[in-house]
Amino acid sequence: MKKRLILMMAVLAGFLTVFSISSPALAKTRSARIVSSRKLSKTPYHAVSGYLYTSAHLTKKAHNADNYPRTTFYAYHSDTVRKANGNKAVYYYVKNGNGKVKGWIWRGHLVRVISLQKQLSQFNELIGLIDSTTTKTHDRIVSLLKTVNSDTTISDLISDLNKLKSTLTNSSDITKLNQIISLFQSDFNTGISNLNNLAQALHVVNTNLNNFISNILNQLTTTA
């Protein structure tokens, strides 16, 4: 009887020892596995949300991006990782100007910074393209732009422009509208789904797209 009691206590002690060792390990965050890596040319971004991690394994958070809304980060490396849930994602290694704030952040939380000079060039290109259409098409584009509000998305605007294009018969206007759509798709598609936030992302003097569109409309009215 005594031997059985000693044996049971030994088994129980062993179980508790194993449990105490394995529990902390289970509590740890499961790391992401790096699938591929590549270098990036130094590119400026704004972080609009999310966290910066100390490594692409995503086990430890270094910074909350919400604390750096106006900070310009520069991307240097890209890692494709497979997260603990099995999903793949792309993370960029970024640093601010002095290198003190750095880490790995999901690419979807970054918005490419476009210089003021490039933004003004885009603005003038849009004005030129719209002004070069026939009067009827010009007025229809202006009417469409007047409907843009804080809930309008880039997809919405492009969809509306495509609908307008499908009703045109003038080949020159169709070509110009294709160029306008292409400009929005390539230069304004920065990862932000809400156009009202686009102006801030592009370093425009005005802080929302309603003012940005208003400036376009004012310019079109002046040159009409």
ABEGO torsion letter per residue (X at the ends): XAAAAAAAAAAAAAAAAAAAAAAAAAABBBBBBBABBBBBBBBBBBBABEBBBABAAGABBABBAAABAABBBBBABBBBBBBAAGBBBBBBBBBBAAGABBEBBBAAABBBBBBAAAAAAAAAAAAAAAAABBAAAAAAAAAAAAABBAABBAAAAAAAAAAAAAABABAAAAAAAAAAAAAAAAAABAGBABAAAAAAAAGBABABAAAAAAAAAAAAAAAX
